[in-house]
Amino acid sequence: MRLIQFKDAQGVKAALADDTDQVSVIEVVGGTYALVMMAVQHGMSLTHLIQQHLGNQVLSYQDLIESQRLLPPLTHPDAAHCLVSGTGLTHLGSADTRDAMHAKMNQDEASLSDSMRMFKMGLEGGRPAAGGIGVQPEWFYKGDGGCVVAPERPLPVPGSARDAGEESELVGLYVIAPDATPVRVGFAVGNEFSDHVTERVNYLWLAHSKLRACSFGPEIVIGELPSDLQGESRIVRGGKVLWTRPFVTGEANMAHTLANLEHHHFKYAGFRRPGDVHVHFFGTSTLSFADGVRTQEGDRFEISLQGFGRPLRNPIGPQPADMFTAVRTIV
């Protein structure tokens, strides 16, 4: 089952999507978030609840895009109660990249970079037996819901940015139940959108490279996923494909299990605040930056994943001058 969200005269609503241009509106104001909270509070299956409230109204998917009514597939009514985070060094990558990593990891431990040590730890301890706890991954905080850009809308580039590159990722979407239990709503395609030039200067600048806009959707997949997911990432410039590369994700292509990544995020009580939404990026192994691509204003990212419906598309917006000057003292 796949859902989208859109703006309606009554507020935010969700709709059931399929492989046609038609979406079936779910007659619950508040969209996916309201549906999840209703399901949790009444102890119901989300799928069953959706079927109960499926109305007769059918809309054109394309019309929602063109009228700029399309939203990310899960949002919180208060953006401050949506936390965006992610994990890195999680994916095995292509066969040749993996072989190169293994060759490096056969070196003396002292000669390995911190990033390579982290990757090695994930390979050796990121897939614990069911119910066990594995090694913790690299982790980063990106921002609150205010940094999330709707599908089809431009990704803003901060004035301080040195790069504006895509990161094609699987995204986990969660709501914290009233009893503080994290509830996984589903998964979406994501573009984590990072500054790779800044990141490559020094890995300790990773956080600076991550505090910027991102996007996910346009659809959320409800339910379990295949372990092997195949996708494609593209950059379009001036109506022509500038760069394209396939990518893989899912547990079969990761050093960590999803359960292990989820555990090490939600083990902190501050991330189990009832009612909050969590958007968690699971990492990638494919970057246009690694192929020497430098993006520019107007380029459009297109990221698709088999079984996830329409691709996630976002153009790159302008890069304004940095308006921040200094902190003001109040006495």
C-alpha positions in Angstrom: 0.0 0.0 0.0 1.3 3.4 -1.0 0.1 6.8 0.3 0.7 10.4 -0.7 -0.3 13.6 1.1 -1.7 16.8 -0.3 -3.2 20.2 0.7 -7.0 20.4 0.7 -9.4 23.2 1.5 -10.1 21.4 4.8 -6.4 20.9 5.6 -3.9 18.1 5.0 -5.3 14.8 3.6 -3.8 11.5 2.5 -4.6 9.5 -0.6 -4.1 6.0 -1.8 -1.8 5.8 -4.9 -1.4 3.1 -7.5 0.4 3.0 -10.8 -2.1 5.2 -12.6 -2.6 9.0 -12.4 -5.6 8.6 -10.1 -5.3 8.8 -6.3 -8.2 7.9 -4.0 -8.7 10.4 -1.2 -8.9 9.2 2.4 -11.5 11.2 4.2 -9.6 12.1 7.4 -8.4 15.6 8.0 -4.8 15.6 9.2 -3.4 13.2 6.7 -1.1 10.3 7.4 -0.2 11.5 10.9 -3.9 11.6 12.0 -4.5 8.2 10.5 -1.5 6.7 12.4 -2.5 8.3 15.7 -6.1 6.9 15.2 -4.8 3.5 14.5 -2.5 3.5 17.5 -5.1 4.8 19.9 -7.7 2.3 18.8 -5.3 -0.6 18.5 -6.2 -1.1 14.8 -4.3 -2.0 11.7 -3.3 1.1 9.7 -4.2 -0.6 6.5 -7.7 -1.6 7.8 -8.3 2.0 9.1 -7.4 3.4 5.7 -9.8 1.1 4.0 -12.6 2.2 6.4 -12.1 5.8 5.6 -11.5 5.5 1.9 -13.9 7.9 0.1 -15.3 8.1 -3.4 -13.3 11.2 -4.3 -10.6 10.6 -7.0 -8.0 13.2 -7.9 -5.3 13.5 -10.6 -1.8 13.0 -9.2 -0.4 15.2 -11.9 -2.9 18.0 -11.1 -1.7 17.9 -7.4 1.9 18.3 -8.6 1.1 21.2 -11.0 -1.0 23.0 -8.5 1.8 22.7 -5.9 -0.5 20.9 -3.5 1.7 17.8 -3.1 3.3 17.4 0.3 5.8 15.0 1.9 3.9 11.7 2.7 4.2 12.2 6.5 4.3 15.5 8.3 3.6 16.7 11.8 1.2 19.6 12.4 4.0 21.4 14.2 7.3 21.2 12.3 9.3 21.5 15.6 7.9 18.0 16.6 9.4 16.4 13.5 13.0 15.3 13.9 15.2 14.6 10.8 18.3 12.4 11.3 20.3 9.7 9.6 23.1 7.1 9.7 26.2 6.9 7.5 28.7 4.2 6.5 25.8 1.7 6.4 25.9 0.5 2.8 28.2 -2.1 1.2 28.4 -0.3 -2.2 29.2 -1.8 -5.5 31.3 -5.0 -5.8 34.5 -3.2 -6.8 34.1 -0.5 -4.0 33.5 -3.3 -1.5 36.7 -5.2 -2.7 38.7 -2.0 -2.4 37.4 -1.5 1.2 38.2 -5.1 2.1 41.7 -4.6 0.8 42.2 -1.6 2.9 40.7 -3.3 6.0 43.4 -6.1 5.7 45.9 -3.5 6.6 47.2 -2.9 10.1 44.4 -1.5 12.3 46.5 1.6 13.1 46.7 2.5 9.5 42.9 2.6 8.9 41.1 6.0 8.8 38.4 6.6 11.4 35.7 6.2 8.7 37.2 2.9 7.6 37.3 1.7 11.2 33.6 2.6 11.6 32.7 0.8 8.4 34.6 -2.3 9.5 32.8 -2.2 12.9 29.5 -2.2 11.0 30.6 -5.2 8.9 31.6 -7.2 11.9 28.9 -6.2 14.4 26.0 -4.4 12.6 23.9 -7.5 12.0 23.1 -9.1 15.5 20.9 -12.1 15.9 17.2 -11.4 16.4 16.7 -9.5 19.7 20.3 -8.7 20.0 22.0 -5.3 20.0 24.8 -4.7 17.5 27.5 -2.0 17.2 26.2 1.5 16.9 26.6 3.3 13.5 27.7 6.8 12.5 24.8 9.1 13.3 23.8 12.7 12.5 21.0 15.1 13.3 19.9 17.2 10.3 17.1 19.4 11.6 13.4 19.6 12.4 10.5 19.4 10.0 11.3 22.9 8.8 14.1 21.6 6.7 11.9 19.1 4.8 11.0 20.3 1.2 8.0 18.8 -0.5 8.5 16.7 -3.6 8.7 18.7 -6.9 9.7 21.8 -4.9 13.2 23.5 -5.1 15.8 22.6 -2.6 17.2 25.8 -1.1 21.0 26.1 -1.0 22.5 28.0 2.0 24.8 30.9 1.3 27.6 29.1 3.1 27.4 26.0 1.0 30.3 24.8 -1.1 28.4 22.1 -2.8 24.8 21.0 -3.4 24.8 17.2 -4.1 22.2 14.5 -3.9 22.2 11.5 -1.6 19.8 8.8 -2.8 18.5 7.0 0.3 15.9 4.8 1.9 14.0 6.7 4.6 12.2 5.3 7.6 9.2 7.2 8.8 8.0 6.9 12.4 5.5 8.3 14.9 6.0 8.0 18.7 2.9 6.4 20.3 1.3 7.8 23.5 3.2 5.1 25.5 6.5 6.4 24.1 6.9 3.4 21.7 8.3 4.2 18.3 5.9 3.0 15.6 7.3 2.6 12.1 4.7 3.9 9.6 6.6 2.9 6.5 9.4 3.8 4.1 10.0 6.4 1.4 12.6 7.4 -1.2 14.8 10.3 0.1 17.3 12.9 -1.0 19.4 13.8 1.9 21.1 16.7 -0.1 24.5 17.4 1.4 27.6 19.5 1.0 30.2 17.0 0.0 33.0 19.5 -0.5 32.7 20.6 3.1 32.5 17.0 4.3 35.6 15.9 2.4 37.7 18.7 4.0 37.5 16.8 7.3 35.0 14.2 8.5 34.5 16.2 11.7 32.7 18.7 9.5 30.1 16.1 8.7 27.5 17.8 10.9 28.0 21.1 9.1 27.5 19.3 5.7 24.2 17.9 6.9 22.3 20.9 8.4 20.4 21.8 5.3 17.3 21.0 3.3 16.2 17.5 2.3 13.2 15.8 0.7 11.4 12.5 0.7 8.5 10.9 -1.0 6.3 11.5 -2.9 4.9 8.2 -1.6 5.2 6.2 1.6 5.2 2.4 1.4 3.2 0.8 4.2 4.5 -2.6 5.4 7.6 -4.7 5.2 10.1 -4.3 2.3 12.1 -6.7 0.2 15.7 -7.0 1.5 17.1 -6.1 -1.9 15.9 -2.8 -3.4 17.0 -1.5 -6.8 16.9 2.2 -7.8 18.2 4.8 -10.1 19.5 8.3 -9.4 19.6 11.0 -12.1 20.5 14.6 -12.5 18.7 16.5 -15.4 20.1 19.8 -16.7 18.4 21.8 -19.4 16.0 19.0 -20.2 18.9 16.4 -20.7 20.2 13.8 -18.4 23.6 15.0 -17.1 24.3 12.0 -14.9 22.6 8.7 -14.0 23.6 5.7 -12.0 21.8 2.7 -10.5 21.9 2.3 -6.7 20.9 -0.4 -4.3 19.6 -0.3 -0.7 17.7 -2.6 1.7 19.2 -4.9 4.2 20.8 -7.2 1.7 23.0 -4.3 0.6 23.7 -2.9 4.1 26.3 -3.6 6.8 23.6 -3.1 9.5 20.2 -4.4 9.9 17.4 -1.9 10.0 16.4 -3.0 13.5 20.0 -2.3 14.7 19.9 1.2 13.1 16.5 1.9 14.6 17.6 0.7 18.1 20.6 3.0 18.2 18.4 6.0 17.2 15.5 5.4 19.6 17.5 4.2 22.6 17.6 7.8 23.7 14.6 8.8 25.7 14.5 12.2 24.1 13.7 10.5 20.8 10.7 8.7 22.2 8.6 11.8 23.1 4.9 10.9 22.5 3.4 12.4 19.4 6.7 13.2 17.6 7.4 12.3 14.0 10.9 11.0 13.1 12.4 11.0 9.6 15.5 8.8 9.4 17.8 8.5 6.4 19.5 5.1 6.2 22.5 6.1 4.1 23.7 5.5 0.5 26.6 4.2 -1.5 26.1 6.2 -4.7 27.0 9.9 -5.2 27.3 12.0 -8.3 29.9 14.0 -6.5 32.1 10.9 -6.5 31.9 10.8 -10.3 33.1 14.4 -10.5 29.7 16.0 -11.1 29.2 19.6 -9.8 25.6 20.7 -9.7 24.2 24.1 -10.3 21.0 26.1 -9.9 18.2 24.7 -11.9 19.5 21.1 -12.1 16.8 18.6 -11.1 17.4 15.5 -9.0 15.3 12.4 -9.9 15.5 9.4 -7.6 13.4 6.3 -8.1 13.2 3.0 -6.3 11.4 -0.1 -7.5 8.0 -0.5 -5.8 7.9 3.0 -4.4 5.8 4.6 -7.1 6.7 7.9 -8.8 10.3 9.2 -8.5 11.3 11.9 -6.0 12.0 15.0 -8.0 13.4 18.3 -6.8 15.2 21.1 -8.7 18.1 23.0 -7.0 17.0 26.5 -5.9 19.1 29.6 -5.8 22.0 30.2 -3.4 21.4 33.6 -1.7 24.0 35.6 0.1 24.4 34.6 3.7 22.3 37.1 5.7 23.6 36.2 9.2 26.0 38.7 10.6 26.5 38.3 14.4 24.7 37.5 17.6 23.1 40.5 19.3 23.3 41.0 23.0 20.3 42.1 25.0 20.8 43.9 28.3 
